[in-house]
Amino acid sequence: MGESMALFVPGEPGPADEVRSWIRAVGGAESNVACHLAGHGFRSRWVSALGQDSLGRAVLRRVRGAGVDTTDVLIDPVRPTGLYIKESDAAGSAVTYYRRGSAASALGPELLDRIRLDHTRLVHVSGITAALSPSCLELLRAVLRDRRGDYRVSFDVNWRPALWENGRGPELLRELADAADIVLVGSDEAEVLWGTDDPGAIRLLLPGPETLVVKQGADGATLIEGDRRVFEPALAVDVVEPVGAGDAFAAGFLASTLDGHAAGRRLRAGHLSAAGTLLTHDDVGDPLPAELVSALLDADEPAWRGARVSTEGVRLG
């Protein structure tokens, strides 16, 4: 549940202000997760709002084409679909947003009155939604506190400082995260928001969630559940472009969680899902070959640490 926008990336090399051709794609944290989950074989639904415009139709077509149910997407006849520009780079991509007053920014808690959640196992949201408008913040609070079914809520912090003009981001994101069942946060995000990148210290700040996952970039990820703490190193990947990898990790981890796997395997599933997106300029990359994923999920520690993924394939150490 959350906003997705039209995405434009340069269609030729060179500075963005000199580029004459652009490629239109689609980007949005929550719909990225929905698309990945559909790719993992789950029945996945994306709930949001789009403008009654060509960009909205493009977004809807793309997400639906990934096998995601878009029945509950509102089409707003007045407000536009948001869009953003991305200048791709392996070290990090500069992004400019044009989303103020978008259709999704008008969503509010009344949305929950018109969608069915009785057969839902998991609702995935992110901190991006809370920053879009006061009504969107209230929607997230309602999702987290007014449970209307026997489902878990996963919350990806997704810190976007440019969206938080009022300075309340750290306080509100901690409040929302602590009300979720599953929380995913980058160690770099936590350092900026709450002054620590240590998983144990983050756990003390967020005692409420059943599951806390701290993503530690190229080092790996740590899962904390109750008294159990598990670290799993990341795969070595020759990165093409990093945007969207966090959403892919979330989807792989959540898919494995829904399948009831052990902690280490769930983290590995997240890393493997992220690797596919790290190898592409797209926000939703192609998954790694199923036989390779299966082999790496079951690999011993030396084999896992020795693997390296690139656009040319996987080299096992």
Backbone hydrogen bonds, N-H to C=O, Kabsch-Sander energy under -0.5 kcal/mol:
donor,donor_aa,acceptor,acceptor_aa,energy
2,G,47,V,-1.6
5,M,27,G,-3.2
6,A,82,G,-2.1
7,L,25,A,-2.5
8,F,84,Y,-2.3
9,V,23,I,-2.4
11,G,21,S,-3.1
18,E,15,P,-2.0
19,V,15,P,-0.8
19,V,16,A,-0.6
23,I,9,V,-3.4
25,A,7,L,-4.0
27,G,5,M,-2.4
32,N,28,G,-2.6
33,V,29,A,-1.9
34,A,30,E,-2.2
35,C,31,S,-2.7
36,H,32,N,-2.4
37,L,33,V,-2.7
38,A,34,A,-2.2
39,G,35,C,-1.9
40,H,36,H,-1.5
41,G,38,A,-1.5
42,F,37,L,-2.3
44,S,42,F,-0.8
46,W,69,D,-2.4
50,L,74,L,-2.6
52,Q,76,D,-1.7
53,D,51,G,-1.9
57,R,53,D,-2.1
58,A,54,S,-2.0
59,V,55,L,-2.4
60,L,56,G,-2.6
61,R,57,R,-2.4
62,R,58,A,-2.2
63,V,59,V,-2.5
64,R,60,L,-2.5
65,G,61,R,-2.0
66,A,62,R,-0.8
66,A,63,V,-0.9
67,G,64,R,-1.9
68,V,63,V,-1.3
69,D,44,S,-3.1
73,V,70,T,-1.8
74,L,48,S,-2.8
74,L,72,D,-0.6
76,D,50,L,-3.3
76,D,74,L,-0.6
83,L,98,Y,-1.8
84,Y,6,A,-2.1
85,I,96,T,-2.7
86,K,8,F,-2.5
87,E,94,A,-2.7
88,S,86,K,-0.8
92,G,89,D,-1.5
94,A,87,E,-1.0
96,T,85,I,-2.3
98,Y,83,L,-2.9
102,S,99,R,-1.9
103,A,80,P,-2.7
106,A,102,S,-0.5
106,A,103,A,-1.3
107,L,104,A,-1.7
111,L,108,G,-2.1
112,L,109,P,-1.5
113,D,110,E,-1.5
114,R,111,L,-1.4
115,I,111,L,-0.5
120,T,117,L,-1.5
123,V,152,R,-2.6
125,V,154,S,-2.5
127,G,156,D,-2.1
129,T,126,S,-0.9
130,A,126,S,-0.6
131,A,127,G,-0.8
131,A,128,I,-1.2
132,L,128,I,-0.6
132,L,129,T,-1.3
133,S,129,T,-0.6
137,L,133,S,-1.9
138,E,134,P,-2.0
139,L,135,S,-1.8
140,L,136,C,-2.1
141,R,137,L,-2.2
142,A,138,E,-2.1
143,V,139,L,-2.5
144,L,140,L,-2.3
145,R,141,R,-2.0
146,D,142,A,-2.6
147,R,145,R,-0.8
151,Y,149,G,-1.5
152,R,121,R,-2.2
154,S,123,V,-2.5
154,S,152,R,-0.5
155,F,182,I,-3.0
156,D,125,V,-2.1
157,V,155,F,-0.6
157,V,184,L,-2.4
163,L,160,R,-2.1
164,W,160,R,-0.6
164,W,161,P,-1.0
165,E,163,L,-1.1
167,G,164,W,-0.5
172,L,168,R,-2.7
173,L,169,G,-2.9
174,R,170,P,-1.6
175,E,171,E,-1.9
176,L,172,L,-2.6
177,A,173,L,-2.5
178,D,174,R,-2.2
179,A,175,E,-0.6
179,A,176,L,-1.1
180,A,177,A,-1.5
181,D,153,V,-2.1
182,I,153,V,-2.0
183,V,211,T,-2.3
184,L,155,F,-2.4
185,V,213,V,-2.3
187,S,215,K,-3.1
190,A,186,G,-2.6
191,E,187,S,-1.9
192,V,188,D,-1.7
193,L,189,E,-2.9
194,W,190,A,-3.0
195,G,190,A,-0.6
195,G,191,E,-1.1
196,T,190,A,-1.0
202,I,198,D,-2.5
203,R,199,P,-2.2
204,L,200,G,-1.6
205,L,201,A,-1.3
206,L,202,I,-1.6
210,E,181,D,-0.8
211,T,181,D,-2.4
212,L,224,I,-2.1
213,V,183,V,-2.9
214,V,222,T,-2.8
215,K,185,V,-2.5
215,K,213,V,-0.6
216,Q,214,V,-0.5
216,Q,220,G,-2.9
219,D,216,Q,-1.8
220,G,217,G,-0.6
221,A,232,E,-1.8
222,T,214,V,-2.4
223,L,230,V,-3.2
224,I,212,L,-2.7
225,E,228,R,-2.3
228,R,225,E,-2.5
230,V,223,L,-2.7
232,E,221,A,-2.5
234,A,219,D,-1.0
236,A,307,A,-1.0
237,V,235,L,-0.5
238,D,309,V,-2.9
239,V,237,V,-1.3
240,V,278,L,-3.3
241,E,278,L,-1.3
245,A,242,P,-2.1
248,A,244,G,-2.0
249,F,245,A,-2.7
250,A,246,G,-2.4
251,A,247,D,-2.4
252,G,248,A,-2.5
253,F,249,F,-2.8
254,L,250,A,-2.9
255,A,251,A,-2.8
256,S,252,G,-2.0
257,T,253,F,-2.1
258,L,254,L,-2.8
259,D,255,A,-1.5
260,G,257,T,-1.6
261,H,256,S,-2.2
266,R,262,A,-2.1
267,L,263,A,-2.0
268,R,264,G,-2.3
269,A,265,R,-2.4
270,G,266,R,-1.6
271,H,267,L,-2.3
272,L,268,R,-2.8
273,S,269,A,-2.0
274,A,270,G,-2.4
275,A,271,H,-1.9
276,G,272,L,-1.1
277,T,273,S,-0.9
278,L,274,A,-2.1
279,L,275,A,-0.8
280,T,277,T,-1.6
292,L,289,P,-0.6
293,V,289,P,-2.4
294,S,290,A,-2.5
295,A,291,E,-1.9
296,L,292,L,-2.6
297,L,293,V,-2.5
298,D,294,S,-1.3
299,A,296,L,-0.8
304,W,300,D,-2.4
305,R,301,E,-2.6
306,G,302,P,-1.7
307,A,303,A,-0.7
307,A,304,W,-0.9
308,R,315,R,-2.4
309,V,236,A,-3.0
310,S,313,G,-2.7
313,G,310,S,-1.8
315,R,308,R,-3.0
316,L,314,V,-0.6
